[in-house]
Amino acid sequence: YLERMSSLEILDQLRDARNEARVGSGSEQPSKDKINRVYTLRRQAIETVISTEKSFFEDLRAIVDNDKEQLLNRVGHCRHRRAYAGSVNAQYSLGSDHSNEAVVDVVSLLLEEQPSEETIQRVDNVITQYEENALQAFRNRFEAQLQMQQLADQWTAEITLAAQEDITAVIELQNQYRAVMKQPTSLVQQTDLAIVELNRDTLSQLLIQLPDQLANSLQTAYNHAAYPSIYQDPSRVERQIAAALKLDDLTPSQREQLVNLGSTYLNEYEKFSEEMIDQLSTSSINVVGLEPEAFRAWQEQQQQLAKVKFDRNELNGRAISQLRIILNEEQISRIGGLPEPLGEDDFYFYR
C-alpha cells in the first residue's frame, strides 16, 4: 500500500503544476489555464488516493476475521471522509475563526476512544446514519472550497498583473472581485454549516446513548478537535500534575495533595474552556466585512471571552503556586519545571 501511494504519478503531476502556477511578481503571473490545471489535478488526485485506499481495504478484508469486517469498513469510511476534510482549509467559515467544527469527524473520534463491541452495537444506528450523510457532506465542502480558491487564484493573478499596467484599473477589478466571490463564499458557508449541524446532532445522540465515562471522553475529544485554539494554553499544568504523580519519591501526603489538586483543577479548567466554547459555538459573527453594529457585537464577545480566559489563567496561577508548595525544587526540576501564568497582554482573545 505504501509503495502504491508513494508511486502515484498524479501527485508528481500536481506538484509540477503547482510550481508552474505559482504567483510571481510583476508580470510573472500564471495563466488561467495553468491555474485551472492545478485544480483539475487536485480533484483527480484526491479521487486517485481514495481509490487506492479502497483497494487497500479490499485486500485487508481477505485476511481479517469476519467479525472485524464491519469495523474495518468503518475505519475505511473514516479515512475517505478525512481525505476530503484534510485537503482544504480547516476553519469554519461561519462565525468565529477559532472553530474547526466543519472538518471534525464525530465517528472517527468515537472509534479512537476504542469503545467495546457492545457499545458500538448500541449506537450502530447513529453511526450508520452519520456515515450515510457525512461522506457526501465532506465531498461537497471540498468541492465548494476548491471552487472558491480557484476563482480567488484567477482574480489574484489578474489584479496583480493589472497593477503593473494601470493602477487605476485595480480598484474596479477589486470591486468586481468582491462581487464575484459572494456566491462561492456563500456556498462554502452552506457546506460548512451542513457539516457542523450534522456533527452537533450526531454528537448529541451519541452522548445520550453512550456510557457516562465514554460520553465525557468523546465530548472532550470533540471540544479539542473543534476548538484547538481554546486549548493552546502555555500556562496549563495538566501535564505537570500527571508527571508529578509518577515521581517515585512522593510522600503519602504529597500524593494525596496532588490527587486532590488534579481532580479540582481539571474539572474547573474544563468548565472555563467549555464556557468559551459555548460563546463561540452559539455565535454567527464573522469578523470579515462587519457593519458597525455587528462589529460592536463582536467586540463585546471578545471582551466576554477575555474575561473567561482571565479567570482560567487565575486558576492556572493558583495551581502553579500549589505545585510549588507541594513539591520540592528537585522534584519540580524532574517534571520539567513549571510554567508562568499568562501576562496582561494575553487576554485579548482574538489574535
N, C-alpha and C positions, 0 to 999 in steps of 0.2 A: 504493500500500500504506500509506504513512504517513498519507495523508488518511483512508483507511478506518479505520485503527487509532485515529486521534485523534477520529473521529466516532462511535465505538461508544457507543450510548445506555446499554448495560448498565453501563459504567464510571461514568457520571454517576449512575445509579440506585444503584450500590453506594456511591459517595461520600456521597450523601444519606442512605442507610440507615445508614451508619456514624455519621454525625453525630447522627442521631436516637437511635441505640442507645448513644451514648457514656455511660459510667458517670458519674453526677454525685455530689453529696454529699448526705448525709441521705436524705430521701425521694425525691430525684430519681433514681430508678433506672429503667432501661429495662425494658419488659415482656418477657416471654418471647417473645411474637410478634415484637417488634422485633428481638430478638437472633437469633431463628430466620430472620428475613427477611435479615439480613446474610449469614448462612452459605448460605442458598439462592442469593442473588445472587453470592456468591463462587464457588460451584460453576458457576453459569451463566456467569459472566464468563470463567473460565478456558477453558471449552469454546468460548465465542464467539471468544476470542482465538486459540485453536488452529485453529478452523475458518477464521478469516480468514487465518492464516498458511498453511494448506493451500491455500487459493485462490491466494495469492500465489505459492507454489511451483508450482502448476499453470500459472500464467501464465509463469513462468520457463522451464518445460520446453518451451514453444513456441518459445523464442528461443535456447536454448543448444544447443551441438553435442551430437550423440548420445553421443559418448564421455564427456561430462561428466554425463550423466544420473544414473548411479549415485552419483557424488559429490554431486550436487545432492540426491538422495533422502536421502543420509546426513546432510547438513547439516540438511535439514528435520526428520529424526527427532531429531537432537541438540537442535534448538530446541524441539520438542514435549516432550522429556524435561526440558529446562531450565525450561520453563514450570511444570511440576508441582514440580520441585525448588526453584525460587526463590520459590514462593508461600507457603511455610510456614517454620517455624523450621529453621535450617540445622544446628544442633548435634545430634550423635549422642546419642540419649537413653540409650544403654547405656555404662557405663564413664565415662571422663573427659569433661568438657565442653569439652576442648580439641580434640575431633575434629569435623570436618565431613565425615567419610567418607560419610555417608548422603546427601549431595547432590552428591558428585563424580560426574562422567560420564567414565568412562575413555576411551571412544571420542572424545568431544569433545576431550579433552586430546591424544589421538594425532593427530587431524586438525589441531589447532592447531600441531603440530610440522611440518606440511606434508611428510609422507612422500611418496616417489616412488610413481608408479602401480604399479611393480613390487613395492614393499614392501607396498602396500595389498593387492595380489593375494595376496601370501604369507600375510597374516594375515586374508584375507577370511572364512574360516570362523569365526574367533574373533569378528570384528566382527559378523557375521551372527547368531551365537548370542547375543551381548550385546544386539543390537537386538531380538531376539525376546522377550527376558525383561525388559529394563530399563524399557521404557515402562510396562508393567503394574505393575512394582515401584514406580516413582516415583508412579504414579497411586494405588496402594494406600497409600503413605506419605502422600500429600497428603490422601486421604480420612480416614485414621486421625488425622492431626494436626488436621484440621478438626473431627472428631467430639469429640476431647478438648478443643479450645479452645472449642467451642460449649457443651459441658457446663460447663466451668470458668467461662465468662462468665455462664451462667444462675445458677450457685450463688453466684458472687461478688455478683451483684446481689441475690439473695435474702438472703444473710448480711449484706450492708451495710444493707439495709432493716430486717432483724430487729434489728440492733444499735441502731437508733433507738427501737424499741418495747419490747424486752425483752432486755437484755444477757445474762441468764441463758440465753436460748434459743440464743445464738450458739455456745456450747460444744458443745451437742448437734448443731447444724447443721454445725459444722466436723467433728465425728466422722462424721456421715453423708456429708459431702463426701469425706473421705478414703476411706471405704469405696466410695462410688460411683465414684471416679476410678481405682480399682485396675484395673478391666477395660479401659477405654480407654487407660490408660497402658501396660498390658501389650501392647495391640495396637500402639501406636506403637513400642514397643521391638522387637516382632517384625518390623514392616515396615522399621525401621531396620536390623536385623540382616540381613534378606534382601538389602538393597542393599549393605551392607558386604561380605557374603560373596561376592555376585556381582562386586563391584568387585575385591576381592582375588584371586579366582580368575581373572578376565579379565586383570588386570594380570600375574599370574604367567605365564599363557600367552603374552601379548604379549612379555614380557621375554625369554622363551626364544627366540622366533622372530625378533625384530627385530635389525637390525644393532646392534653394541655401543654406538656413539655415540648412536643414536636411543633405544635402550633406557635408557641412562643419563639422557638428557634427559627421557624420559617418567616415569621413577621420580622424578626431581627435581620435575617439574611436579606429580605426584601428591602427593608429600610436602607441597609448598607449599599445594596446594588443600585437602588433607585436614587438615593441621595448621598453619593460618596463625599461631596464637599462638606456635608454636615459632620462627618466623622474624621475629617482631616484636621485633627486637633493635636498639635505637638505637646500640649500640656496634659493630655490624658495619661493616666497612670495604671490602667488595667494591666498592661504587660508587666510593669514593675511589681505590682501586687502578686501576680501569678508567679513571677520569678522568685520573689521573696519567700513564698510558701514552699518552694523547692529547696531552700537552703537547708543543709544538713546539721547546722549548729543552732537552730532556733530553740529557745526555751519554751516550755509549755505556755507560759504567759505571752510570749511574743506570737506564737502560733495562734492562740485564741484571739488576740487583738487583730492580727492580720485577717483572720477569717471574718470577724465582725466588720472590719473596715471594708473588706472586699464586697461583702453582701450589701451593706448600706450604700457604698459608693457606686457600685454598678447599677443598682436599682435607680438611684437618683440621677445618675448620669444619663441613663436611657430615657427617663422621664423628660429631662430637659431636651434631649435630642428629638424625641417624639413630638414635643411641643413645637419645635422649629419645623419639623416635617409637616405637621398639621397645618401650620400657617402657609407653607409653600404649596402644599398639595391642594388646598382649597382656593388658591389664588389663580386668577386668569390674567394677571398683569404681565404684560410684555414690555420691557424697557425700551424696545426699539420703536421710535416714532410716537412716543406718548404725547397725548394732548395735555395741556396744563393741569386739568382736574385729575386725569389718570396719573400724571407724574407725582402729584401731591399724595395720591393714594399709595403709590409705590414708595415714596419717601417714608410714609407712616409705617408701611410694612417693614422697611429696613430698620426703623427705629425699634419696632417691637422685636424683631429678630435679634438686634444688637443687645437689647435688654436681657433676653433669654440666654444669649451667648455669654454675656457678662456674668449672669447667675451661675451658669455652668462652669465658668472659669473660677468663680469663687469656690465652688465645690472642689475643683481640681486643686486649688491652693490649700484648702483645708486638708485634703487627703495627702498632699505632699508634706505638709507640716506634721501630720500624724505619722507618716512613714519615717520622718527624721527622728521622731521621738521613740518609735518602736524599735528601729534598727540602729545598730552602731555604724560608725563611719566605714569600717572594713566591710560590713555586710552590704551597705549601700553601694560601695565600690564594686562588689561582686555581682550585683544585679545591673550594672551598667550606669549607675548614677541616677539622679532624679532630675526631671525637667523643671523649668521655671514656669510659673503662671504667665499667661499672655500679658503683653503690655497694653497700655491705654489706647494705643493706636490700632489695635487689632479688633475692635468691636464694631466697626462699620462692616456690616455683613457682606454687602455686595462689593466685590473687588474685581 
